[in-house]
Amino acid sequence: MTDLLKYSGIRLGIFFLILACAGCRTNESKWVKNVSSGSALGTSYNITYLATTELNFEQEIDSLFQDLNQSMSTYIPTSDISRINAGDSTIVVDAMFREVFELSGKVFEATDGYFDPTVGVLVNAWGFGPGTELEMDSIKVDSLLDYVGFNKVAINSDNRIKKQDPAIYFDFNAIAKGYAVDRLAVLLRNKGITDFLIEVGGELVAQGENRLKEKKWVVAIDDPMMEESRTYKRTLYMKDIAMASSGNYRKFKIDPETGAKYVHTIDPKTGYTKNSNILATSVMANDCATADAFATSFMAMDLEKTKSILAQHKELEGYIIYLDSEGNVLEYMTNGFKENILE
């Protein structure tokens, strides 16, 4: 399968901490643990869902990933988004594309433009997308910024995209994995599944509980200071909530001549890659696409701006790992996020 996201290290890793039910006897529990895992969207996915019998939804899951790729993969030349990026104004997008487009507009407004899927032209130019990498300088950056701004695009009632300039390039990779998680959750709910944990590239939705353990689902967040190995920074419970994370510590480029480090987060305000004191972000929300978009935008803004947005949006809970002026690793988390921490 062609991948929606070519780079699998874009997000901060989050891993299941669900112990295998070794020693559990089938006559002691009516619950059967069903697991589906594999590769899709340029990353891995893991789905655990409980039912009273063994189930297999592999075909439906594969079909969903294929539909997402055909709709929004910038790595597939014949996908809807690729054809739109190439200037085809006749494309009628599907319901998934429209949902992602409309949600992107809402988060664009809520973050004062720090979340902006039209940043794709800069993603390519800096060498983090499927397009041609360019030699970047201030003149080139300024010229490319003319094609950035979600306020320069619209979706018509007939599901066609309108762009102020044909060169505007969409890149939904900063929201697509979260949206994929949400669509998988809808798939399971439609199958009558009430207890599940879905993870795609570190983005999560947890519903119900781990009935085999009679407790909430348990997940862990990576320590961003451990680049070579994976160590957990925090462990937390999740129930009926989504969470997405973002971080730069595993996705960056080093200029072989100057040694300069370029991270994958691009500030849509300046057009430059964003090296900041924010190491990693995690956001909880009712849906994973929203969490994904806000987690990405928090990587591009400073801590005080992030705190302000979290204070305004009570439907979000946030966790930020950052460096102070002396290089010390510190944490900021909202009260709601703190309530889910497993000490």
Secondary structure, 3 states (H helix, E strand, C coil): CCCCCCCCCCCCCEEECCCCCCCCCHHHCCCEEEEEEEEECCEEEEEEEEECCCCCCHHHHHHHHHHHHHHHCCCCCCCHHHHHHCCCCCCCCCHHHHHHHHHHHHHHHHCCCCCCHHHHHHHHHCCCCCCCCCCCCHHHHHHHHHHCCHHHEEECCCCCEEECCCCCCCCCHHHHHHHHHHHHHHHHHHCCCCEEEEEECCEEEEECCECCCCECEEEEEECCCCCCCCCEEEEEEECCEEEEEEECCCCEEECCCCCCEEECCECCCCCCECCCCEEEEEEEECCHHHHHHHHHHHHHCCHHHHHHHHHHCCCCEEEEEEECCCCCEEEEECHHHHCCECC
